[in-house]
Amino acid sequence: MNPFEMVVLIVAITAVASIFRAKYGVVRRRKGEEFVGRPATDDAENARLRDELRALKDRVAVLERIATDNDRGLQLDREIEALRTRD
C-alpha cells in the first residue's frame, strides 16, 4: 500500500465515522465546553429527576420534623444538626 492509498483510506474511515456519529446523535465535546445539541429526552428526564429529588427532600424534612418533635427527639435533633454543620 503506497502512502497516497493510506491517506485516502484514513480520510474515508474518518468520513464514515462522522456519518455514523451524526446518524446516532453522538456529540463530542471537549473538557470544559458546554454540552450542545442534547436530545429533548435528556431534558425531560432531568426535569423528572429534579422533581423527584425535590419531593424526596420535602419528605426527609417532614420526617426530621416528626422525629424531633418529641422529648426523645432532642438527641436526634442534635445529631441531625451536627450532620448539617459537618457538610
N, C-alpha and C positions, 0 to 999 in steps of 0.2 A: 504494500500500500504506500503510495507516494504521499508527500506532505499535503498536496492540494486535496487529495481524496479525504485525508484525515480531517482537514479543516471543514470541508463540505459536510462530512458525517457529523462533526460536533455541532455545526450550525443546525443541521436537520434534527438532531436529537433535542437540542435546546428549543427549537420551534415546536416540535411535537409535545414536549413537556409543558410549554406555555399554553398550548391549546387545551391540554388536559386540565391544567390548573384553572383556566378560565371556565371550562365546562363544569367542573365540580365545585367552583366557588372558593377555591383555596386562595387566601390572601396572605401575602408575605409582608412582614413589617420588620423594621429594624428596631433595635433596643431604644426605648425612649420615644418612639413615634406614636402618634395617635392611631388607633385602630380604625381604618376606614372601610366602608363597604360591608358592614355586618349584615347578615340576614335578619329580616324582621322577626324571625322566630327567637333569636337571641334576646332581642329587646323585650318581647312578650314574656319569655322565660325569666329574665332578670326582674321584670316588674312583679311577676307572680312570686318569685323568691323573696323580694323585698317586702311584699305584703305579708307573706308567711312569717318572715323574721320579725316584723313589727308586731304581729299578733302574738308570737311566742314571747317577745319581750314584755308585752302587756300582761300576759298570763303569769310570767315569772314575778312581775311587780305585784300582782294581786296575791300570789302565793306568799311572797315575802311579807306583805301586809298582814295576811291571815296568821302567819307563823309568829309574827312579832306582836300581835295584839293582846296576848295573854301574859300572865306574870312569868311563866316559864320561858316565854319568848324573849325575855331581855337578854339572856346569854346568847341566843341565836342571833338576835339583832346586833349585838356587839361583834359576833363573828362575821356577819354579812358586811357590816361597815368596815371591818378590818380588811376584808377581801376587796372592797371597793377602793380603799385607800392604797392598797398594795398595787393595784393596776394603775 
